[in-house]
Amino acid sequence: MIKTAVLIISDSCAEGKRQDLSGQVIVDILPGDKFQICQRKIVPDNQHSIVEELKKYSDEEKVDIVLTAGGTGLGPRDVTPEATASVCEKIVPGLGEILRAQSFKKTRNAVLSRGMAGIRNETLIINLPGSPKAVSECLEIIMDVLPHAMEMMHGGGH
């Protein structure tokens, strides 16, 4: 089983002004026979809060994958990629690139997403956009490579 944490980054969801739909989309899409959701949390668009959760999930909880949703755009409070980059030891540019390239086929606005992916310790952190539709489309794009990524991170071959 791939131990997975879901981290939603949204001021309005954290304040209870809006319901988190994207987190539920992630939970619903990940096949239960391969992925175990062991952590799920909402934090505001605050770099310190995001960094603290990413460190906790990788350093203490030792999850395999953290899927974030939200905070990847161009808004003044969109800081998820910066928080992710600040905690990662290795960047995995191909994941962000393929998400933008494939999403661009559905909406031109995909080029405005700054989501990225990287590794801290033995945890793969992947930034997804915030909207439930975009989360669903992006997970569909990368779902098949996640088990192989875990194998590689744990010493398996290419």
C-alpha positions as CSV (number, residue, x, y, z in Angstrom):
1,M,0.0,0.0,0.0
2,I,1.1,3.5,-0.8
3,K,0.7,5.6,2.3
4,T,-0.8,8.9,1.1
5,A,-1.4,12.3,2.7
6,V,-3.8,14.8,1.2
7,L,-3.1,18.5,2.0
8,I,-5.6,21.1,0.8
9,I,-4.3,24.7,0.7
10,S,-7.1,27.1,0.8
11,D,-7.9,30.2,2.9
12,S,-11.6,29.9,2.5
13,C,-11.7,26.1,3.2
14,A,-9.5,26.6,6.3
15,E,-11.8,29.3,7.6
16,G,-14.9,27.1,7.0
17,K,-16.3,29.5,4.4
18,R,-16.2,26.9,1.6
19,Q,-16.4,23.1,1.6
20,D,-13.3,21.2,0.5
21,L,-14.3,19.3,-2.6
22,S,-10.9,18.7,-4.1
23,G,-9.7,16.6,-1.1
24,Q,-12.7,14.4,-1.5
25,V,-12.0,14.0,-5.2
26,I,-8.5,12.8,-4.4
27,V,-9.8,10.3,-1.9
28,D,-12.5,9.1,-4.3
29,I,-10.1,8.6,-7.3
30,L,-7.2,6.9,-5.6
31,P,-7.8,3.1,-5.7
32,G,-8.2,1.7,-2.2
33,D,-6.3,-1.4,-3.1
34,K,-3.1,0.6,-3.8
35,F,-3.4,3.8,-1.8
36,Q,-4.0,4.2,1.9
37,I,-5.1,7.7,2.9
38,C,-3.5,8.1,6.3
39,Q,-3.6,11.9,6.6
40,R,-5.9,14.6,5.4
41,K,-5.8,18.2,6.3
42,I,-6.7,21.7,5.2
43,V,-4.3,24.7,5.8
44,P,-4.5,28.3,4.7
45,D,-2.4,29.8,1.9
46,N,0.5,30.4,4.2
47,Q,4.0,29.2,3.4
48,H,4.9,28.4,7.0
49,S,1.8,26.3,7.5
50,I,2.3,24.4,4.3
51,V,6.0,23.8,5.1
52,E,5.2,22.5,8.6
53,E,2.7,20.0,7.2
54,L,5.0,18.8,4.4
55,K,7.8,18.3,6.9
56,K,5.5,16.5,9.3
57,Y,4.2,14.1,6.6
58,S,7.7,13.3,5.3
59,D,9.8,13.4,8.5
60,E,7.4,12.1,11.2
61,E,4.6,10.3,9.5
62,K,6.9,8.9,6.8
63,V,4.1,8.9,4.1
64,D,5.0,7.8,0.6
65,I,3.2,10.5,-1.3
66,V,1.8,13.9,-0.3
67,L,-0.8,15.2,-2.8
68,T,-1.4,18.9,-2.3
69,A,-4.3,20.8,-4.0
70,G,-4.5,24.5,-4.2
71,G,-2.2,27.5,-4.1
72,T,-0.4,26.9,-7.4
73,G,-1.7,29.9,-9.4
74,L,-0.6,33.4,-9.8
75,G,-2.5,35.0,-6.9
76,P,-0.6,36.9,-4.2
77,R,-1.3,34.2,-1.6
78,D,-0.5,31.2,-4.0
79,V,2.7,29.9,-2.4
80,T,2.4,26.1,-2.5
81,P,5.2,25.6,-5.1
82,E,7.6,27.8,-3.0
83,A,6.8,25.9,0.1
84,T,7.3,22.6,-1.7
85,A,10.6,23.7,-3.2
86,S,11.9,24.9,0.2
87,V,11.5,21.4,1.8
88,C,12.5,19.2,-1.2
89,E,15.9,17.7,-1.6
90,K,15.2,16.6,-5.2
91,I,12.9,18.2,-7.8
92,V,10.9,16.0,-10.1
93,P,10.3,18.4,-13.0
94,G,8.6,15.8,-15.3
95,L,5.5,15.6,-13.2
96,G,4.7,19.3,-13.2
97,E,5.6,19.5,-16.9
98,I,3.3,16.6,-17.9
99,L,0.4,18.0,-15.8
100,R,0.7,21.4,-17.5
101,A,1.2,19.9,-21.0
102,Q,-1.7,17.5,-20.8
103,S,-4.0,19.9,-19.0
104,F,-3.3,22.5,-21.6
105,K,-5.1,20.3,-24.1
106,K,-8.3,20.9,-22.1
107,T,-7.8,24.5,-21.0
108,R,-5.3,27.1,-22.1
109,N,-5.2,28.4,-18.5
110,A,-3.2,25.3,-17.5
111,V,0.0,27.2,-18.4
112,L,-0.7,29.5,-15.5
113,S,-0.3,26.6,-13.0
114,R,3.0,26.6,-11.2
115,G,2.6,23.3,-9.5
116,M,5.7,21.2,-9.1
117,A,6.8,17.9,-7.6
118,G,9.8,16.9,-5.5
119,I,11.2,14.5,-2.9
120,R,11.9,15.0,0.7
121,N,13.5,12.0,2.4
122,E,11.4,9.1,1.0
123,T,8.3,11.1,0.3
124,L,7.1,12.3,-3.1
125,I,5.3,15.6,-2.9
126,I,3.1,16.6,-5.8
127,N,1.2,19.9,-6.2
128,L,-2.1,19.7,-7.9
129,P,-4.3,22.7,-8.9
130,G,-7.1,23.6,-6.5
131,S,-10.3,23.0,-8.5
132,P,-12.0,19.6,-8.2
133,K,-12.2,19.2,-12.0
134,A,-8.4,20.0,-12.4
135,V,-7.6,17.6,-9.5
136,S,-9.5,14.8,-11.2
137,E,-7.9,15.4,-14.6
138,C,-4.4,15.7,-13.2
139,L,-4.6,12.5,-11.1
140,E,-5.8,10.7,-14.2
141,I,-2.7,11.9,-16.0
142,I,-0.2,10.6,-13.4
143,M,-2.0,7.8,-11.6
144,D,-0.2,5.0,-13.5
145,V,3.3,6.3,-12.8
146,L,2.9,6.7,-9.1
147,P,3.4,3.0,-8.1
148,H,6.5,2.9,-10.3
149,A,7.8,6.2,-8.8
150,M,7.5,4.5,-5.3
151,E,9.4,1.5,-6.5
152,M,12.2,3.7,-7.8
153,M,12.4,5.8,-4.7
154,H,12.7,2.6,-2.6
155,G,15.6,1.3,-4.6
156,G,13.9,-0.5,-7.4
157,G,15.1,-0.3,-11.0
158,H,13.8,1.8,-13.8
